[in-house]
Amino acid sequence: MDMRKAEVQKWKNGVGGRIEKILKSMFHRIGSVRDVQIYSRSTGEFRVQLSNSRWLVVNISTMMCTCKRWHMWGLSCSRVMAVIYKQKLCV
């Protein structure tokens, strides 16, 4: 158990190396997002337009995106990363 605790303390950003790679990959896919608009600041909802002109809704408060990836995997998708980046929030 002490080995695991020592490994966790080596983490730079609060997540392990595998998860950090996935999050970086999602961040690099932000290019597929054309626009981010605030839908409702009080509920944390944003409208995200993709490069194919589709619109998706991201809710930062409830950790939901209409693509369902964030909810199913527990890791943010590129749309969520775009909202976080544009709103200058912390991942």
N, C-alpha and C positions, 0 to 999 in steps of 0.2 A: 504494500500500500504506500509506503514511503517513496518508492520509485515513481509511482504515478503522480504523487504530490510534487515531487521534484520536477517532473516533466511539465506539469501544468504551470509551474512557476517560470518556466522558460518561454512560455507563450508571450509574444510581443503585443498582440492586440486583443487579448482575452479569448482567442480561439486557437485551435490547433492548426498545424500546417495544412492539412487537407482542406479544412473549411476555409482557411484564408485563401487558398488557391481558387476555390469555387467562387468566393466573393469577388476576388480580383477579376476572374473571368466574366462575371456578371457586370462588373464595372466597365470592362472593355467593350461590352455589347451595348452600352448606352447610345452608341451611334445609330441604333435602329429606332431611337425615340426622336421624333421631330419636334414635339412641343409638350410642355407641362403647364397646366392651368390649375389654379386653385378652384375647386368646386365648392368646398365649404371648410373654411378655416376652423370653425368651432368643432366640427366632427373629424377633422384631419383628412378630408377627402380631396383627392386631386384627379383631374382628367389628364390622361396621357395619350398623346397622338403618336402612333407608330409611323414609320416611313411608308407603309402601305395604306395610309389614311384611316386605319382602324383606330377607334378610341377605346381605351380601357380605363377603369376606375381603380385607383389605389387609395386605400384607407390606412394611413399610418397608425392611427389610434387602435384599430382592431387587428392590425397586421394582416390585412386582406388585399389581394389584387384579383381582378376578375379573371386572370389567367389561372388562379388557384394554386400556383406553384409555391408561393410563400406559405400559405396555409398548410399544404400537404407536406412540404419538405422542411419547413421551419427556417428556410434560408431565403433571403430576398432575391427576387428576379431582377432583370435589367431595368424594368419599368420602375420598380421600387427604388433601385439604385439611382435612377435618373431623378426621381423626386427628392431623394435624400441629398443628392449633389446640388440640384438647383435651389433647394431650400436651405442649403448649408447646415444640414442636420448631421448628427453623428451616427455612423453605421452601427 
